[in-house]
């Protein structure tokens, strides 16, 4: 079962539950527009997904399980959108896998920085995207027109509510320019944050449905000219940092009234000679979370 955003019959975005291949929409919409909780009492409940992130995890679970029992299924062929709206932000953690440390050292003119990050007490956390910069399933992801070396970064993503509780998981692609970041670590925001720099989806799997998030296989496949050009797999067992640790640092001096997505880092990095090309298709599959598939375009004008 997953929480999804999808294109409704009237053309607008709606929120529903994807359960046994069918969408339950009306019941969850009533929760989104009438739920009395939440941190910001001045803001109306407008049917957006962000309202679920203003619930406590226990309250969300109660509401979702009741909807699954009582809600009517509809629209089995829904067009699924990125599971993010409102003012929900996407952040990311870096150098959380040994492979990531080695790849960042390889690309950089100052490799010692990344070795220190890997072993430091404080994790690397950085802002990644706003909802308008995020692609959903089958929507294009972008590589920068001023970059010569670009890679996908398949990641398990934590879905965190306004209270700092992990309420679910989804798949993320933290698309990156290795050429820009490698030129100077201070160029990280340009390498990471731009139009079309991130993909999320297909939906949010509630945390209580994932038995062990530290034992999930992550698979990456890159297709070029309709053939598999690169593939690999890893597991969240290889993570150096714990999720609670990452969330604690993220919330130390930040508030997220609409919740936040936190990409937990990657361990799948193609070889140095590889770079994404327009027309490539990136497919990321994570156990229990499904598959996120996106075509590649170059430059924001191609979105």
N, C-alpha and C positions, 0 to 999 in steps of 0.2 A: 504494500500500500504506500502511496506517495501523495503528498500535497503538491498540487500543480497550479500554474497559471495557464490559461488556454484562451483561444479566440472563441468568443461566444457566437451564437447564431446572429446577433445583431451587429457583429463586427468589433465589439469592444473586448477588453480583457476581463476575464472572470477567474475566480478562484474555485477549485474543486478538489475532490479526492479521487485519485485513480485507484480503483479497487477491483481486482479480478478482471482487468481489461475494460472496465466501464467507469464513467465519470459520475460522481455524485456532486452536484453543484448547488442546488437550492438550499440545502440544509446548512452547508458551511457558510453560505452568504448571509444567512440569518445570524449566525454566530458573529461574523465579521462586522455586522452593522448594529448589533444590539448588546454585545458583550460589555458588562459594566466595569470591568477592571481596566488595567493599563496605567501607565505612569502619568501621561499628559492628559489631564482631565479637560483642558481647553480645546482639544482637537476632536472633531467629530469622527465617528466610525463610518467610513465611506465604502466599505466592501473591498478594500485593498488587502493584499497579503500581509503587508507590514503590521496590520492589527494583531495577527497571530503572535507576532514577536513581542507584543506588549502584555502577553499573558505569562503567568508562571508556568513552568514546565508541567507541573502536576495538573494544573487547570486545563492546559492545552490537551494533555492526554485524555482527560475525562471527556472533554468536548468532542475530540476526534473519535474516540471509541464509541460514543453515543451516536454520532453521525453514521458511522459504519453500520451500526445495528439498525438504525431507523431510516436512513436516507434512501431516496429513490434514485436508481441509476438512470443515466441518460447519455446521449452524445458519445458513443463509443469511439468515434473517429476524430476526436478533438485535435485541433492544431495547437500543440503545446508551445508555450512561450517561456522565456527565461524566468525562473522563480524568484523574481526580485522586483520591487516597485517602491513608491514613496521616496523616502529619504534614507532607505537602508543602504549602507556602505559595504564595499568589499575591501578587505585588508588581506595581507599575505605575510607569511613567515618565510624567511630564507635560510638556506644552509642548515636544514634540519635532518638531512641524510648525508652520509659520507660521500656518496656519489656526487651530490650537489656541491659539496665543498671542493672536490677535485675538479669538477667542471668549471666552477667559478675561478679557481686558481689558474686553470689552463687558459681562460680567456683574458685574464687581467694582467695589466702591467704592474700591479701591486698585489701579488698573490698572498702575501702574509696577512692581509686584512681578513681574508675569508677563513684562513686557518684559525685566527683569533676569534672570529665570530662563532665557529663551530664548537669551540671549547669554552667560550665565555659563559658566565652565569646568566647574563641578559640575552634573550634571543633577538634576532633581527626581525623587526616588524615594520611593515611599510604599507601606506595607503595604495590601493590598486585601482578601484573603479567606483563610479556612481552607476545607478541603474541604466542610464542612457548610453553608457559605454559597454554594456554587457550584451552579448549575443546569446540567444537561446538555441535549442536543438535545431540543426540544419540551417541556421542563419550564418552569414559569413563572419569569420574572424579576420583581422587585419594585421599585416606586417607593414612596418613603416616604409614609406617611399625613400627615406634618407638613410636606410640601414642596409647593410650588405650581408648580415649574418643573423638569421632569425630562427627561433625554435619554439615549438609548443612545450608547455610544462604541465603534464597531467598531474592533478592533485586531488586528494581527498579534502573536501571543504566542510568545515564546521558551521552549522547554522546556530547562532547564539541569540538568545532573547535579550530584552532590555535589562534583565537582572543578572546577566553574565552566566546563564545556564545553557548548556548545550542541549538544544531541543531536536536537532536532526542533522542529517548529513546529505551532501550532494556532491556532484562531480564538477571540477573546475579545470579550466585551461588558462594558465597564467602566461599568455603569449609574451615573449620577450625578445628584445634586440640585444644579442650578445656582443655585437660590434660596438654599439654605443656604450653599454655598461662596461665593456672591457677597456674602452679608451680611458675612462676615468670613473671610479666608483661614485663620484658626486653626480654623474649623469643618470643614476638609477631611476629617478622619476621619469625622465624622457624615454628610457629604455622600457619602462613598465606601464606608464600611464598615458594613454592616448585613445582616440576614438576607435572602438572595436578591439581593444586590447585584451578582452576577457570573455570567456564563455562559461555559463553555468547551466546545469540541468542533468537529466530532463525534469526531475522533480525533487522534492525534499522527502527523504525517507526518515520517518520519526526515529529519534534516538532509541526508544524502547524496542524498536523492531530490529536493531542491529546488535547481535549478541556480543560481538567482540570487535570493536573498531580498530584494534591493534593487530588484527589478523585478516586483513582484506587484501586481495590480489588486485593490483592495478595493471591494466594492459593498455599499451599505446600502439596504434597502427597508423601509419601514414601512407596514403595511397597517392600514386602519381600516374597519370595516364591510365587509370582504372586497374593498376597493378599495385600490389604491396611493395612499397619502396623501402620502408623501415618499420621494424616492429620490435617490441621488447616488453618485459613485464617485471614487476617488483612487488613488494608487499609492505604494508604499513608496519610490519614487524621490524623493519629496518629504521624506523624513526628514532632519532636521538632524543627529541623533546616530547614530553607528555602534553596532552591536550589541555589539561587543567593549568599547567604552567604557562602555556601560550595565552590562554584566555585571561589568566591573572594579570600578566604584563600588559595585555591589550587594554584592560579596563582600569589600570592603575590611575591614570589621569584623563580618562576619556569616558564619555557617556554616549550610549547608542539607543535613544528612545524608540527608534524603528528597528532595532536589532542590527546584527552585523554578520556578514559571511567572512570566515577566516580560512584562506587557503593555507594548507599545512606544509607546503614544500614539495619538491619533486626529487625522485631518484632515477628518473628516466630521461637521460640527456643524450641525443644523437651525437655521433662523432663530429670532430671539429670540421670536417669537410662538408657536413650536411647543412643546408639552409632551406627553409620553407620557400616554396615557389607558388605564384598564383595558379590556381587550379588544383593544388593539392587538397586532399580531404583528410582531416585529422579525426580519428576515432579513439575515444577513451572509454574503457569499460572497467567498472569497479564492482566487485562482488556485492550483491544485494542492492546496489544503487542503480544499475542499468547501464546505458550507453549514451554518451554524448558525442555527436558527430557534427562537424563543421567544415565547410569549404573555406579555402584561403583566398583572399584578395590582397592586392597591394595598394596602399594609400586610402585615406578616408573617403575620397570621392567615389570609391568602388562599392561602398556599403549599400 
